[in-house]
Amino acid sequence: MAPMVQGKESTMKAMRFHEFGGPEVLSYEDVPRPAPNFGEALVRVKAASLNRIDIWVEKGGYYKPSLPHIPGSDAAGIVEEVKASDAADASLVGRKVIVYPTLACFHCKYCIEGSHNLCASYKTLGAQVDGSYAEYVTVPVKNLIGMPPNLKFEEAAALPLTFTTAYHMLVDRAKAQPNETVLVLGAGAGVGVAAVQIAALLGAKVIATSSSEEKLRKAQRIGADVTVNYSEEGWADEVMAATNNKGVDVIIDHIGAETFTKGIRCLAKNGRLVSCGVTSGNEATINIRELFMAQRSILGSVSGTMKDFLAVTRLAAENKIRPVLDSVYRLREARKAQERLLSRQSFGKIVLVP
Protein backbone atom coordinates (compact mmCIF):
# COMPACT_ATOMS: atom_id res chain seq x y z
CA MET A 1 0.00 0.00 0.00
CA ALA A 2 1.15 3.56 0.60
CA PRO A 3 4.57 4.51 1.91
CA MET A 4 4.97 5.59 5.51
CA VAL A 5 5.63 9.23 6.29
CA GLN A 6 8.48 9.57 8.77
CA GLY A 7 8.52 12.05 11.60
CA LYS A 8 7.33 12.20 15.19
CA GLU A 9 4.33 14.36 14.24
CA SER A 10 3.25 11.71 11.73
CA THR A 11 3.09 8.68 13.99
CA MET A 12 0.07 6.70 15.05
CA LYS A 13 -0.83 3.89 17.41
CA ALA A 14 -1.24 0.43 15.92
CA MET A 15 -1.30 -3.22 16.88
CA ARG A 16 1.28 -5.08 14.82
CA PHE A 17 3.46 -8.16 15.02
CA HIS A 18 7.13 -8.80 14.29
CA GLU A 19 6.95 -12.60 14.28
CA PHE A 20 4.30 -15.17 13.49
CA GLY A 21 2.25 -16.78 16.24
CA GLY A 22 -0.95 -16.33 18.23
CA PRO A 23 -2.51 -13.23 19.82
CA GLU A 24 0.53 -12.94 22.07
CA VAL A 25 2.66 -11.65 19.16
CA LEU A 26 0.56 -8.48 18.85
CA SER A 27 2.24 -5.34 20.15
CA TYR A 28 0.71 -1.91 20.76
CA GLU A 29 3.21 0.48 19.21
CA ASP A 30 3.92 3.92 17.84
CA VAL A 31 4.41 3.45 14.10
CA PRO A 32 4.76 5.84 11.14
CA ARG A 33 1.40 7.04 9.89
CA PRO A 34 0.79 5.98 6.27
CA ALA A 35 0.46 8.55 3.50
CA PRO A 36 -1.91 7.93 0.58
CA ASN A 37 -0.60 7.32 -2.91
CA PHE A 38 -2.42 8.68 -5.94
CA GLY A 39 -5.98 7.33 -6.00
CA GLU A 40 -5.92 6.50 -2.29
CA ALA A 41 -7.48 7.96 0.83
CA LEU A 42 -6.21 8.20 4.38
CA VAL A 43 -8.98 7.06 6.72
CA ARG A 44 -9.00 7.76 10.45
CA VAL A 45 -10.21 4.46 11.84
CA LYS A 46 -13.09 4.86 14.29
CA ALA A 47 -13.80 1.13 14.55
CA ALA A 48 -12.27 -2.09 13.22
CA SER A 49 -13.84 -5.52 13.57
CA LEU A 50 -12.12 -8.87 14.04
CA ASN A 51 -12.25 -11.74 11.57
CA ARG A 52 -10.76 -15.22 11.50
CA ILE A 53 -8.48 -14.10 8.67
CA ASP A 54 -6.66 -11.93 11.24
CA ILE A 55 -5.70 -15.10 13.12
CA TRP A 56 -4.52 -16.86 9.95
CA VAL A 57 -2.40 -13.86 8.97
CA GLU A 58 -0.69 -13.82 12.36
CA LYS A 59 0.04 -17.54 12.15
CA GLY A 60 1.87 -17.01 8.86
CA GLY A 61 0.45 -20.03 7.05
CA TYR A 62 -1.50 -19.43 3.86
CA TYR A 63 -0.99 -15.69 4.30
CA LYS A 64 2.58 -14.67 4.99
CA PRO A 65 2.94 -10.87 4.88
CA SER A 66 6.18 -8.96 5.22
CA LEU A 67 7.04 -8.20 8.84
CA PRO A 68 6.32 -6.18 10.85
CA HIS A 69 2.66 -6.24 9.87
CA ILE A 70 -0.63 -4.63 10.94
CA PRO A 71 -3.64 -6.98 10.61
CA GLY A 72 -7.31 -6.07 10.24
CA SER A 73 -9.65 -6.25 7.24
CA ASP A 74 -12.75 -4.35 8.37
CA ALA A 75 -12.89 -0.64 9.11
CA ALA A 76 -15.23 2.31 9.40
CA GLY A 77 -14.00 5.83 9.89
CA ILE A 78 -13.58 9.35 8.58
CA VAL A 79 -11.66 10.36 5.47
CA GLU A 80 -8.77 12.61 6.50
CA GLU A 81 -7.00 13.06 3.17
CA VAL A 82 -7.44 12.09 -0.47
CA LYS A 83 -4.67 12.10 -3.07
CA ALA A 84 -6.50 12.47 -6.38
CA SER A 85 -7.19 15.07 -9.04
CA ASP A 86 -10.87 14.13 -9.26
CA ALA A 87 -13.07 16.70 -7.53
CA ALA A 88 -15.56 14.01 -6.57
CA ASP A 89 -12.85 12.04 -4.80
CA ALA A 90 -11.54 15.16 -3.08
CA SER A 91 -15.04 15.80 -1.73
CA LEU A 92 -14.74 12.64 0.36
CA VAL A 93 -12.61 14.44 2.93
CA GLY A 94 -14.52 14.63 6.20
CA ARG A 95 -17.05 11.96 5.22
CA LYS A 96 -17.90 8.90 7.27
CA VAL A 97 -17.08 5.78 5.26
CA ILE A 98 -16.97 2.00 5.33
CA VAL A 99 -14.08 0.16 3.69
CA TYR A 100 -14.63 -2.60 1.12
CA PRO A 101 -11.79 -4.94 2.17
CA THR A 102 -11.18 -6.67 -1.18
CA LEU A 103 -8.34 -4.95 -3.02
CA ALA A 104 -8.68 -5.48 -6.76
CA CYS A 105 -7.30 -3.88 -9.91
CA PHE A 106 -10.79 -2.93 -11.21
CA HIS A 107 -9.68 -3.31 -14.85
CA CYS A 108 -8.87 -7.01 -15.49
CA LYS A 109 -11.34 -9.41 -17.13
CA TYR A 110 -12.85 -10.50 -13.83
CA CYS A 111 -13.12 -6.99 -12.41
CA ILE A 112 -14.82 -5.74 -15.59
CA GLU A 113 -17.32 -8.59 -15.18
CA GLY A 114 -17.88 -7.47 -11.59
CA SER A 115 -16.09 -10.46 -10.02
CA HIS A 116 -13.63 -8.45 -7.96
CA ASN A 117 -13.04 -11.43 -5.66
CA LEU A 118 -11.54 -13.34 -8.63
CA CYS A 119 -9.16 -10.54 -9.67
CA ALA A 120 -5.70 -11.75 -10.66
CA SER A 121 -4.18 -9.26 -8.21
CA TYR A 122 -6.76 -10.03 -5.49
CA LYS A 123 -5.68 -9.05 -2.00
CA THR A 124 -7.45 -8.56 1.29
CA LEU A 125 -6.82 -5.53 3.48
CA GLY A 126 -4.86 -6.65 6.51
CA ALA A 127 -3.68 -9.89 4.89
CA GLN A 128 -1.12 -9.05 2.22
CA VAL A 129 -1.00 -5.33 3.13
CA ASP A 130 -1.23 -3.41 6.41
CA GLY A 131 -4.75 -3.25 7.76
CA SER A 132 -7.13 -1.62 10.20
CA TYR A 133 -5.74 -2.46 13.67
CA ALA A 134 -4.51 1.11 13.71
CA GLU A 135 -5.55 4.72 14.13
CA TYR A 136 -5.18 5.30 10.37
CA VAL A 137 -5.25 3.17 7.24
CA THR A 138 -4.78 3.96 3.55
CA VAL A 139 -7.11 2.37 0.99
CA PRO A 140 -8.01 2.98 -2.64
CA VAL A 141 -10.76 5.56 -3.03
CA LYS A 142 -12.71 2.96 -5.04
CA ASN A 143 -12.95 0.86 -1.88
CA LEU A 144 -14.89 3.47 0.09
CA ILE A 145 -18.62 3.81 0.44
CA GLY A 146 -20.58 6.31 2.52
CA MET A 147 -21.58 5.03 5.93
CA PRO A 148 -25.36 4.72 6.46
CA PRO A 149 -26.45 7.37 8.99
CA ASN A 150 -28.44 4.84 11.01
CA LEU A 151 -25.32 2.87 11.92
CA LYS A 152 -22.77 3.53 14.62
CA PHE A 153 -19.10 3.21 13.65
CA GLU A 154 -18.88 -0.07 15.58
CA GLU A 155 -21.82 -1.51 13.62
CA ALA A 156 -20.52 -0.23 10.30
CA ALA A 157 -17.13 -1.87 10.90
CA ALA A 158 -18.91 -5.16 11.57
CA LEU A 159 -20.62 -5.11 8.18
CA PRO A 160 -18.12 -5.48 5.29
CA LEU A 161 -16.35 -8.83 5.25
CA THR A 162 -18.87 -11.14 6.88
CA PHE A 163 -22.09 -9.72 5.43
CA THR A 164 -20.57 -9.34 1.97
CA THR A 165 -19.31 -12.92 2.15
CA ALA A 166 -22.65 -14.31 3.34
CA TYR A 167 -24.54 -12.38 0.66
CA HIS A 168 -22.21 -13.67 -2.04
CA MET A 169 -22.63 -17.24 -0.78
CA LEU A 170 -26.42 -17.14 -0.65
CA VAL A 171 -27.31 -14.92 -3.60
CA ASP A 172 -24.49 -15.31 -6.13
CA ARG A 173 -23.24 -18.84 -5.48
CA ALA A 174 -26.17 -20.84 -4.06
CA LYS A 175 -28.85 -18.70 -5.71
CA ALA A 176 -31.08 -19.38 -2.71
CA GLN A 177 -34.80 -19.02 -3.39
CA PRO A 178 -37.84 -18.14 -1.24
CA ASN A 179 -39.28 -21.18 0.55
CA GLU A 180 -36.05 -23.15 0.26
CA THR A 181 -34.45 -24.45 3.44
CA VAL A 182 -31.06 -23.01 4.36
CA LEU A 183 -28.81 -24.62 6.97
CA VAL A 184 -26.35 -22.17 8.54
CA LEU A 185 -23.52 -23.98 10.30
CA GLY A 186 -21.91 -22.01 13.12
CA ALA A 187 -24.62 -19.38 13.37
CA GLY A 188 -22.85 -17.49 16.16
CA ALA A 189 -19.84 -16.52 14.06
CA GLY A 190 -19.71 -13.37 11.94
CA VAL A 191 -20.59 -15.09 8.65
CA GLY A 192 -23.20 -17.20 10.44
CA VAL A 193 -24.98 -14.21 11.99
CA ALA A 194 -25.02 -12.50 8.60
CA ALA A 195 -26.20 -15.62 6.76
CA VAL A 196 -29.13 -16.20 9.14
CA GLN A 197 -30.37 -12.64 8.56
CA ILE A 198 -29.88 -12.66 4.79
CA ALA A 199 -31.44 -16.11 4.33
CA ALA A 200 -34.47 -15.05 6.37
CA LEU A 201 -34.73 -11.86 4.31
CA LEU A 202 -34.75 -13.97 1.13
CA GLY A 203 -37.77 -15.83 2.46
CA ALA A 204 -36.01 -19.10 3.24
CA LYS A 205 -36.67 -21.41 6.17
CA VAL A 206 -33.52 -21.12 8.29
CA ILE A 207 -32.03 -23.92 10.35
CA ALA A 208 -29.16 -22.64 12.48
CA THR A 209 -26.54 -24.66 14.33
CA SER A 210 -24.28 -23.51 17.11
CA SER A 211 -22.39 -24.91 20.08
CA SER A 212 -24.51 -23.63 22.97
CA GLU A 213 -28.15 -23.13 23.86
CA GLU A 214 -27.51 -19.45 24.58
CA LYS A 215 -26.19 -18.88 21.06
CA LEU A 216 -29.11 -20.79 19.59
CA ARG A 217 -31.59 -18.57 21.42
CA LYS A 218 -29.83 -15.52 19.98
CA ALA A 219 -29.95 -17.08 16.50
CA GLN A 220 -33.72 -17.41 16.82
CA ARG A 221 -34.00 -13.73 17.67
CA ILE A 222 -32.29 -12.74 14.41
CA GLY A 223 -34.29 -15.01 12.11
CA ALA A 224 -33.61 -18.74 12.65
CA ASP A 225 -36.73 -20.91 12.46
CA VAL A 226 -35.12 -24.08 13.81
CA THR A 227 -31.99 -24.44 15.93
CA VAL A 228 -29.70 -27.44 16.44
CA ASN A 229 -26.77 -27.84 18.80
CA TYR A 230 -23.93 -29.19 16.66
CA SER A 231 -21.80 -30.06 19.70
CA GLU A 232 -24.09 -33.07 20.09
CA GLU A 233 -23.26 -36.19 18.09
CA GLY A 234 -26.64 -36.53 16.38
CA TRP A 235 -26.94 -32.97 15.06
CA ALA A 236 -27.21 -34.10 11.43
CA ASP A 237 -30.11 -36.41 12.32
CA GLU A 238 -31.87 -33.46 13.98
CA VAL A 239 -31.43 -31.40 10.82
CA MET A 240 -32.89 -34.20 8.71
CA ALA A 241 -35.82 -34.61 11.11
CA ALA A 242 -36.54 -30.87 10.83
CA THR A 243 -36.95 -31.33 7.05
CA ASN A 244 -39.02 -34.55 7.25
CA ASN A 245 -35.88 -36.35 6.01
CA LYS A 246 -35.91 -34.47 2.69
CA GLY A 247 -32.73 -32.55 3.52
CA VAL A 248 -31.87 -28.89 3.12
CA ASP A 249 -31.54 -27.00 -0.14
CA VAL A 250 -28.55 -24.85 0.84
CA ILE A 251 -25.79 -25.17 3.43
CA ILE A 252 -23.62 -22.25 4.47
CA ASP A 253 -20.37 -23.69 5.86
CA HIS A 254 -17.44 -21.65 7.15
CA ILE A 255 -16.28 -24.35 9.59
CA GLY A 256 -14.75 -26.97 7.30
CA ALA A 257 -13.53 -30.41 8.35
CA GLU A 258 -15.63 -30.63 11.52
CA THR A 259 -18.97 -30.27 9.73
CA PHE A 260 -18.32 -30.85 6.03
CA THR A 261 -18.98 -34.60 5.68
CA LYS A 262 -22.14 -34.65 7.79
CA GLY A 263 -23.28 -31.46 6.10
CA ILE A 264 -23.25 -33.02 2.64
CA ARG A 265 -25.41 -35.84 3.94
CA CYS A 266 -27.97 -33.25 5.06
CA LEU A 267 -28.40 -31.95 1.50
CA ALA A 268 -31.61 -32.57 -0.40
CA LYS A 269 -31.59 -33.60 -4.05
CA ASN A 270 -30.10 -30.74 -6.05
CA GLY A 271 -28.86 -29.28 -2.77
CA ARG A 272 -25.89 -26.90 -2.69
CA LEU A 273 -23.20 -26.67 -0.02
CA VAL A 274 -21.27 -23.40 -0.14
CA SER A 275 -17.93 -23.30 1.64
CA CYS A 276 -16.03 -20.12 2.54
CA GLY A 277 -13.81 -21.18 5.41
CA VAL A 278 -11.92 -23.92 7.21
CA THR A 279 -11.70 -22.86 10.84
CA SER A 280 -11.73 -26.52 11.95
CA GLY A 281 -9.39 -27.88 9.28
CA ASN A 282 -8.76 -28.09 5.54
CA GLU A 283 -9.50 -31.72 4.72
CA ALA A 284 -12.67 -33.82 4.79
CA THR A 285 -13.78 -37.18 3.35
CA ILE A 286 -16.94 -37.39 1.25
CA ASN A 287 -18.91 -40.20 -0.36
CA ILE A 288 -18.73 -39.36 -4.07
CA ARG A 289 -21.62 -41.68 -4.95
CA GLU A 290 -23.91 -39.88 -2.48
CA LEU A 291 -22.86 -36.63 -4.13
CA PHE A 292 -23.67 -37.48 -7.75
CA MET A 293 -26.68 -39.76 -7.15
CA ALA A 294 -28.58 -36.86 -5.56
CA GLN A 295 -27.05 -34.28 -7.94
CA ARG A 296 -25.70 -32.29 -5.03
CA SER A 297 -23.23 -29.45 -5.56
CA ILE A 298 -20.23 -28.22 -3.59
CA LEU A 299 -19.46 -24.57 -4.26
CA GLY A 300 -16.47 -22.54 -3.16
CA SER A 301 -16.90 -18.90 -2.24
CA VAL A 302 -14.44 -16.21 -1.23
CA SER A 303 -15.32 -12.79 0.12
CA GLY A 304 -17.77 -10.95 -2.17
CA THR A 305 -17.94 -8.44 -4.99
CA MET A 306 -18.33 -4.69 -4.80
CA LYS A 307 -21.91 -5.21 -5.94
CA ASP A 308 -22.48 -7.49 -2.95
CA PHE A 309 -20.89 -4.94 -0.63
CA LEU A 310 -23.14 -2.19 -1.97
CA ALA A 311 -26.17 -4.47 -1.58
CA VAL A 312 -25.56 -5.28 2.08
CA THR A 313 -24.77 -1.65 2.88
CA ARG A 314 -28.07 -0.63 1.31
CA LEU A 315 -29.94 -3.31 3.26
CA ALA A 316 -28.33 -2.09 6.48
CA ALA A 317 -29.31 1.49 5.62
CA GLU A 318 -32.90 0.27 5.21
CA ASN A 319 -32.76 -1.56 8.56
CA LYS A 320 -33.41 -4.88 6.83
CA ILE A 321 -30.23 -6.39 8.25
CA ARG A 322 -28.23 -5.34 11.28
CA PRO A 323 -24.72 -6.17 12.42
CA VAL A 324 -24.73 -7.91 15.79
CA LEU A 325 -22.01 -6.84 18.21
CA ASP A 326 -20.63 -9.31 20.71
CA SER A 327 -18.21 -6.95 22.44
CA VAL A 328 -16.11 -3.82 21.98
CA TYR A 329 -12.46 -3.51 23.03
CA ARG A 330 -9.90 -0.73 22.90
CA LEU A 331 -7.29 -1.07 20.17
CA ARG A 332 -4.61 -1.71 22.80
CA GLU A 333 -6.70 -4.69 23.99
CA ALA A 334 -6.57 -6.49 20.64
CA ARG A 335 -4.87 -9.52 22.20
CA LYS A 336 -7.75 -9.94 24.63
CA ALA A 337 -10.25 -9.41 21.80
CA GLN A 338 -8.64 -12.15 19.72
CA GLU A 339 -8.62 -14.50 22.69
CA ARG A 340 -12.37 -13.88 22.95
CA LEU A 341 -12.72 -14.78 19.26
CA LEU A 342 -10.68 -17.96 19.66
CA SER A 343 -12.67 -19.02 22.73
CA ARG A 344 -15.72 -19.61 20.48
CA GLN A 345 -17.87 -17.98 23.15
CA SER A 346 -18.73 -14.91 21.10
CA PHE A 347 -21.94 -14.32 19.17
CA GLY A 348 -21.62 -11.73 16.42
CA LYS A 349 -18.72 -9.38 15.86
CA ILE A 350 -15.92 -8.31 18.16
CA VAL A 351 -14.87 -4.72 17.50
CA LEU A 352 -11.84 -2.58 18.27
CA VAL A 353 -12.01 1.19 18.81
CA PRO A 354 -9.07 3.64 19.25
C-alpha positions as CSV (number, residue, x, y, z in Angstrom):
1,M,0.0,0.0,0.0
2,A,1.1,3.6,0.6
3,P,4.6,4.5,1.9
4,M,5.0,5.6,5.5
5,V,5.6,9.2,6.3
6,Q,8.5,9.6,8.8
7,G,8.5,12.0,11.6
8,K,7.3,12.2,15.2
9,E,4.3,14.4,14.2
10,S,3.3,11.7,11.7
11,T,3.1,8.7,14.0
12,M,0.1,6.7,15.0
13,K,-0.8,3.9,17.4
14,A,-1.2,0.4,15.9
15,M,-1.3,-3.2,16.9
16,R,1.3,-5.1,14.8
17,F,3.5,-8.2,15.0
18,H,7.1,-8.8,14.3
19,E,7.0,-12.6,14.3
20,F,4.3,-15.2,13.5
21,G,2.3,-16.8,16.2
22,G,-0.9,-16.3,18.2
23,P,-2.5,-13.2,19.8
24,E,0.5,-12.9,22.1
25,V,2.7,-11.6,19.2
26,L,0.6,-8.5,18.9
27,S,2.2,-5.3,20.2
28,Y,0.7,-1.9,20.8
29,E,3.2,0.5,19.2
30,D,3.9,3.9,17.8
31,V,4.4,3.4,14.1
32,P,4.8,5.8,11.1
33,R,1.4,7.0,9.9
34,P,0.8,6.0,6.3
35,A,0.5,8.6,3.5
36,P,-1.9,7.9,0.6
37,N,-0.6,7.3,-2.9
38,F,-2.4,8.7,-5.9
39,G,-6.0,7.3,-6.0
40,E,-5.9,6.5,-2.3
41,A,-7.5,8.0,0.8
42,L,-6.2,8.2,4.4
43,V,-9.0,7.1,6.7
44,R,-9.0,7.8,10.4
45,V,-10.2,4.5,11.8
46,K,-13.1,4.9,14.3
47,A,-13.8,1.1,14.5
48,A,-12.3,-2.1,13.2
49,S,-13.8,-5.5,13.6
50,L,-12.1,-8.9,14.0
51,N,-12.3,-11.7,11.6
52,R,-10.8,-15.2,11.5
53,I,-8.5,-14.1,8.7
54,D,-6.7,-11.9,11.2
55,I,-5.7,-15.1,13.1
56,W,-4.5,-16.9,9.9
57,V,-2.4,-13.9,9.0
58,E,-0.7,-13.8,12.4
59,K,0.0,-17.5,12.1
60,G,1.9,-17.0,8.9
61,G,0.5,-20.0,7.1
62,Y,-1.5,-19.4,3.9
63,Y,-1.0,-15.7,4.3
64,K,2.6,-14.7,5.0
65,P,2.9,-10.9,4.9
66,S,6.2,-9.0,5.2
67,L,7.0,-8.2,8.8
68,P,6.3,-6.2,10.8
69,H,2.7,-6.2,9.9
70,I,-0.6,-4.6,10.9
71,P,-3.6,-7.0,10.6
72,G,-7.3,-6.1,10.2
73,S,-9.7,-6.3,7.2
74,D,-12.7,-4.3,8.4
75,A,-12.9,-0.6,9.1
76,A,-15.2,2.3,9.4
77,G,-14.0,5.8,9.9
78,I,-13.6,9.4,8.6
79,V,-11.7,10.4,5.5
80,E,-8.8,12.6,6.5
81,E,-7.0,13.1,3.2
82,V,-7.4,12.1,-0.5
83,K,-4.7,12.1,-3.1
84,A,-6.5,12.5,-6.4
85,S,-7.2,15.1,-9.0
86,D,-10.9,14.1,-9.3
87,A,-13.1,16.7,-7.5
88,A,-15.6,14.0,-6.6
89,D,-12.8,12.0,-4.8
90,A,-11.5,15.2,-3.1
91,S,-15.0,15.8,-1.7
92,L,-14.7,12.6,0.4
93,V,-12.6,14.4,2.9
94,G,-14.5,14.6,6.2
95,R,-17.0,12.0,5.2
96,K,-17.9,8.9,7.3
97,V,-17.1,5.8,5.3
98,I,-17.0,2.0,5.3
99,V,-14.1,0.2,3.7
100,Y,-14.6,-2.6,1.1
101,P,-11.8,-4.9,2.2
102,T,-11.2,-6.7,-1.2
103,L,-8.3,-5.0,-3.0
104,A,-8.7,-5.5,-6.8
105,C,-7.3,-3.9,-9.9
106,F,-10.8,-2.9,-11.2
107,H,-9.7,-3.3,-14.8
108,C,-8.9,-7.0,-15.5
109,K,-11.3,-9.4,-17.1
110,Y,-12.9,-10.5,-13.8
111,C,-13.1,-7.0,-12.4
112,I,-14.8,-5.7,-15.6
113,E,-17.3,-8.6,-15.2
114,G,-17.9,-7.5,-11.6
115,S,-16.1,-10.5,-10.0
116,H,-13.6,-8.4,-8.0
117,N,-13.0,-11.4,-5.7
118,L,-11.5,-13.3,-8.6
119,C,-9.2,-10.5,-9.7
120,A,-5.7,-11.8,-10.7
121,S,-4.2,-9.3,-8.2
122,Y,-6.8,-10.0,-5.5
123,K,-5.7,-9.1,-2.0
124,T,-7.5,-8.6,1.3
125,L,-6.8,-5.5,3.5
126,G,-4.9,-6.7,6.5
127,A,-3.7,-9.9,4.9
128,Q,-1.1,-9.0,2.2
129,V,-1.0,-5.3,3.1
130,D,-1.2,-3.4,6.4
131,G,-4.8,-3.3,7.8
132,S,-7.1,-1.6,10.2
133,Y,-5.7,-2.5,13.7
134,A,-4.5,1.1,13.7
135,E,-5.6,4.7,14.1
136,Y,-5.2,5.3,10.4
137,V,-5.2,3.2,7.2
138,T,-4.8,4.0,3.5
139,V,-7.1,2.4,1.0
140,P,-8.0,3.0,-2.6
141,V,-10.8,5.6,-3.0
142,K,-12.7,3.0,-5.0
143,N,-12.9,0.9,-1.9
144,L,-14.9,3.5,0.1
145,I,-18.6,3.8,0.4
146,G,-20.6,6.3,2.5
147,M,-21.6,5.0,5.9
148,P,-25.4,4.7,6.5
149,P,-26.4,7.4,9.0
150,N,-28.4,4.8,11.0
151,L,-25.3,2.9,11.9
152,K,-22.8,3.5,14.6
153,F,-19.1,3.2,13.7
154,E,-18.9,-0.1,15.6
155,E,-21.8,-1.5,13.6
156,A,-20.5,-0.2,10.3
157,A,-17.1,-1.9,10.9
158,A,-18.9,-5.2,11.6
159,L,-20.6,-5.1,8.2
160,P,-18.1,-5.5,5.3
161,L,-16.3,-8.8,5.3
162,T,-18.9,-11.1,6.9
163,F,-22.1,-9.7,5.4
164,T,-20.6,-9.3,2.0
165,T,-19.3,-12.9,2.2
166,A,-22.7,-14.3,3.3
167,Y,-24.5,-12.4,0.7
168,H,-22.2,-13.7,-2.0
169,M,-22.6,-17.2,-0.8
170,L,-26.4,-17.1,-0.6
171,V,-27.3,-14.9,-3.6
172,D,-24.5,-15.3,-6.1
173,R,-23.2,-18.8,-5.5
174,A,-26.2,-20.8,-4.1
175,K,-28.9,-18.7,-5.7
176,A,-31.1,-19.4,-2.7
177,Q,-34.8,-19.0,-3.4
178,P,-37.8,-18.1,-1.2
179,N,-39.3,-21.2,0.6
180,E,-36.1,-23.1,0.3
181,T,-34.5,-24.4,3.4
182,V,-31.1,-23.0,4.4
183,L,-28.8,-24.6,7.0
184,V,-26.4,-22.2,8.5
185,L,-23.5,-24.0,10.3
186,G,-21.9,-22.0,13.1
187,A,-24.6,-19.4,13.4
188,G,-22.9,-17.5,16.2
189,A,-19.8,-16.5,14.1
190,G,-19.7,-13.4,11.9
191,V,-20.6,-15.1,8.7
192,G,-23.2,-17.2,10.4
193,V,-25.0,-14.2,12.0
194,A,-25.0,-12.5,8.6
195,A,-26.2,-15.6,6.8
196,V,-29.1,-16.2,9.1
197,Q,-30.4,-12.6,8.6
198,I,-29.9,-12.7,4.8
199,A,-31.4,-16.1,4.3
200,A,-34.5,-15.0,6.4
201,L,-34.7,-11.9,4.3
202,L,-34.7,-14.0,1.1
203,G,-37.8,-15.8,2.5
204,A,-36.0,-19.1,3.2
205,K,-36.7,-21.4,6.2
206,V,-33.5,-21.1,8.3
207,I,-32.0,-23.9,10.3
208,A,-29.2,-22.6,12.5
209,T,-26.5,-24.7,14.3
210,S,-24.3,-23.5,17.1
211,S,-22.4,-24.9,20.1
212,S,-24.5,-23.6,23.0
213,E,-28.1,-23.1,23.9
214,E,-27.5,-19.4,24.6
215,K,-26.2,-18.9,21.1
216,L,-29.1,-20.8,19.6
217,R,-31.6,-18.6,21.4
218,K,-29.8,-15.5,20.0
219,A,-30.0,-17.1,16.5
220,Q,-33.7,-17.4,16.8
221,R,-34.0,-13.7,17.7
222,I,-32.3,-12.7,14.4
223,G,-34.3,-15.0,12.1
224,A,-33.6,-18.7,12.7
225,D,-36.7,-20.9,12.5
226,V,-35.1,-24.1,13.8
227,T,-32.0,-24.4,15.9
228,V,-29.7,-27.4,16.4
229,N,-26.8,-27.8,18.8
230,Y,-23.9,-29.2,16.7
231,S,-21.8,-30.1,19.7
232,E,-24.1,-33.1,20.1
233,E,-23.3,-36.2,18.1
234,G,-26.6,-36.5,16.4
235,W,-26.9,-33.0,15.1
236,A,-27.2,-34.1,11.4
237,D,-30.1,-36.4,12.3
238,E,-31.9,-33.5,14.0
239,V,-31.4,-31.4,10.8
240,M,-32.9,-34.2,8.7
241,A,-35.8,-34.6,11.1
242,A,-36.5,-30.9,10.8
243,T,-36.9,-31.3,7.1
244,N,-39.0,-34.5,7.3
245,N,-35.9,-36.3,6.0
246,K,-35.9,-34.5,2.7
247,G,-32.7,-32.6,3.5
248,V,-31.9,-28.9,3.1
249,D,-31.5,-27.0,-0.1
250,V,-28.6,-24.9,0.8
251,I,-25.8,-25.2,3.4
252,I,-23.6,-22.2,4.5
253,D,-20.4,-23.7,5.9
254,H,-17.4,-21.6,7.1
255,I,-16.3,-24.4,9.6
256,G,-14.7,-27.0,7.3
257,A,-13.5,-30.4,8.3
258,E,-15.6,-30.6,11.5
259,T,-19.0,-30.3,9.7
260,F,-18.3,-30.8,6.0
261,T,-19.0,-34.6,5.7
262,K,-22.1,-34.6,7.8
263,G,-23.3,-31.5,6.1
264,I,-23.2,-33.0,2.6
265,R,-25.4,-35.8,3.9
266,C,-28.0,-33.3,5.1
267,L,-28.4,-31.9,1.5
268,A,-31.6,-32.6,-0.4
269,K,-31.6,-33.6,-4.0
270,N,-30.1,-30.7,-6.1
271,G,-28.9,-29.3,-2.8
272,R,-25.9,-26.9,-2.7
273,L,-23.2,-26.7,0.0
274,V,-21.3,-23.4,-0.1
275,S,-17.9,-23.3,1.6
276,C,-16.0,-20.1,2.5
277,G,-13.8,-21.2,5.4
278,V,-11.9,-23.9,7.2
279,T,-11.7,-22.9,10.8
280,S,-11.7,-26.5,12.0
281,G,-9.4,-27.9,9.3
282,N,-8.8,-28.1,5.5
283,E,-9.5,-31.7,4.7
284,A,-12.7,-33.8,4.8
285,T,-13.8,-37.2,3.4
286,I,-16.9,-37.4,1.3
287,N,-18.9,-40.2,-0.4
288,I,-18.7,-39.4,-4.1
289,R,-21.6,-41.7,-4.9
290,E,-23.9,-39.9,-2.5
291,L,-22.9,-36.6,-4.1
292,F,-23.7,-37.5,-7.7
293,M,-26.7,-39.8,-7.2
294,A,-28.6,-36.9,-5.6
295,Q,-27.1,-34.3,-7.9
296,R,-25.7,-32.3,-5.0
297,S,-23.2,-29.4,-5.6
298,I,-20.2,-28.2,-3.6
299,L,-19.5,-24.6,-4.3
300,G,-16.5,-22.5,-3.2
301,S,-16.9,-18.9,-2.2
302,V,-14.4,-16.2,-1.2
303,S,-15.3,-12.8,0.1
304,G,-17.8,-11.0,-2.2
305,T,-17.9,-8.4,-5.0
306,M,-18.3,-4.7,-4.8
307,K,-21.9,-5.2,-5.9
308,D,-22.5,-7.5,-2.9
309,F,-20.9,-4.9,-0.6
310,L,-23.1,-2.2,-2.0
311,A,-26.2,-4.5,-1.6
312,V,-25.6,-5.3,2.1
313,T,-24.8,-1.7,2.9
314,R,-28.1,-0.6,1.3
315,L,-29.9,-3.3,3.3
316,A,-28.3,-2.1,6.5
317,A,-29.3,1.5,5.6
318,E,-32.9,0.3,5.2
319,N,-32.8,-1.6,8.6
320,K,-33.4,-4.9,6.8
321,I,-30.2,-6.4,8.3
322,R,-28.2,-5.3,11.3
323,P,-24.7,-6.2,12.4
324,V,-24.7,-7.9,15.8
325,L,-22.0,-6.8,18.2
326,D,-20.6,-9.3,20.7
327,S,-18.2,-6.9,22.4
328,V,-16.1,-3.8,22.0
329,Y,-12.5,-3.5,23.0
330,R,-9.9,-0.7,22.9
331,L,-7.3,-1.1,20.2
332,R,-4.6,-1.7,22.8
333,E,-6.7,-4.7,24.0
334,A,-6.6,-6.5,20.6
335,R,-4.9,-9.5,22.2
336,K,-7.8,-9.9,24.6
337,A,-10.2,-9.4,21.8
338,Q,-8.6,-12.1,19.7
339,E,-8.6,-14.5,22.7
340,R,-12.4,-13.9,22.9
341,L,-12.7,-14.8,19.3
342,L,-10.7,-18.0,19.7
343,S,-12.7,-19.0,22.7
344,R,-15.7,-19.6,20.5
345,Q,-17.9,-18.0,23.1
346,S,-18.7,-14.9,21.1
347,F,-21.9,-14.3,19.2
348,G,-21.6,-11.7,16.4
349,K,-18.7,-9.4,15.9
350,I,-15.9,-8.3,18.2
351,V,-14.9,-4.7,17.5
352,L,-11.8,-2.6,18.3
353,V,-12.0,1.2,18.8
354,P,-9.1,3.6,19.2
